[in-house]
């Protein structure tokens, strides 16, 4: 269904305007401030909004929308409401991943296609008291926002009068009047419904439910054209509504969209894509197609033997096996750390956009999520939803020294997983999700972000990136040698002197490899 106003001339949105939101943000502005949204962002009810590929912080904001009926230029507060024709619901969607890049303008963070759903029905402004309107928002049927205009910092007529002293408000212009507390992050599959009504009126006056479904985009932004999405803990806290909701430890107060007192430049030390809270820089190891093919051909037993020859004896992740028999995984490690369950720490770190969710939302194509669960098989460390997310992100697999819940469903998804087996428990029974992209211990092996992970029916090993080329080439050469030895044994030659090869057999092997000898047994 189309919006009641398809192409308004202007869309003006106010930043902070509800006391409940100001209390949540920890600051109260003395005067209203505004930003523009493009008319191409308008949508109607029943539509979809796309969360672009490579982003995580799409947030909803249920708001009351005012639609101007007659031109207003330098009007008084007393006369302002007479210039409003209709009242309806709106959803001022925003992508916090782009918010710092916009430096307060909100052009990209708030201007995407479908980022301003309006409607579905229009309430005549002449039939309502602007001080007695209500806005509510539901996500997947759960009420998330519920506030009335009696709780506004700046009454609706004041906004009209204020704007009209700067430029003419024209018929069809839309004013978004701010969102109350409760705005938060939404993810693909979520359904948001916003409704505006007049609960104290003798009439039934309502906008009806403005319904929007979130979908996942598949096209990422092109860094050659402009700045890319960037996320830090400040943006997470503001998108989720609070640091606690975002799964972050308590810190200073939050500011509103684009306000001057906000640090608008993401700090790389807080960006999960570059560095963890513990300070471990995430490696940028990349596997070429050729190297990945070599590792896929190399058995873990052979790789392990070559690592031992180089003095590395503790690179085996013990106790894990493939959920799908015959699975082979090759990739670079993206690490996730769980710490032992403690009620106060789970309260501060277990909910909201916790480390586990951040990890699965940020895994890149070809990476393997390696989870430190302290070898505890009596708990599930991932389930079907997270497995779906990892597959959608084209992760190469998951390795956990804990258990897997929804075991059969995860197997059906087809994501390669190595674990200690099935367990039905949910997060919080034994673990607190703590950190991402840090050095961890998994199955007795130390794993750093960017380490090379290879797993097959013999288990999973960890290879330092600096040795991977040398180790895989030596492994494949040894595999060729072992295959030749097997042929000789099958032909009836005794093992003694052949496995391992003595000088005579070595000469025969080298001759066979060079093609100068027709028969190895001659």
Buried (B, 14 or more C-beta within 10 A) or exposed (E): EBBBBEEBBBBBBBBBBBBBBBEBBEBEBEEBBBBBBBBBBBBBBBBEBBBBBBBBBBBBBBBBBBBBBEEBEEBEBEEBBBBBBBBBBBBBBBBBBBBBBBEBBBBBBBBBEBBBBBBBBBBEBEEBEBBEBBBBBBBEEEEBBBBBBEBBBBBBBBBBBBBBEEEBBBBBBBBBBBBBBBBBBBBBEBBBBBBBBBEEBEEEBBBBBBBBBBEBBEEEBEEEEEEBBBBBBBBBBBBBBBBBBBBBEEEEEBBBBBBEEBEBEBBEEBBBBBBBBEEBBBBEBEBEEEBBEBBEBBBBBBBBBBBEEEEBEEBBBBBBBBBBEEBBBBBBBBBBBBBEBEEEBBEBBBBBBBBBBBBBBBBBEBBBBBBBBBBBBEBBBBBBBBBBBBBBBEBBBBBBBBBBBBBEBBBEBEBBBBBBEBBEBEBBBBBBBBBBBBBBBBBEBEBBBBBBBBBBEBBBBBBBBEBBBEBBBBBBEBBEBEEBBEEBEEEEBEEEEBBEBEEEBEEBBEBBEEEEBEEBEE
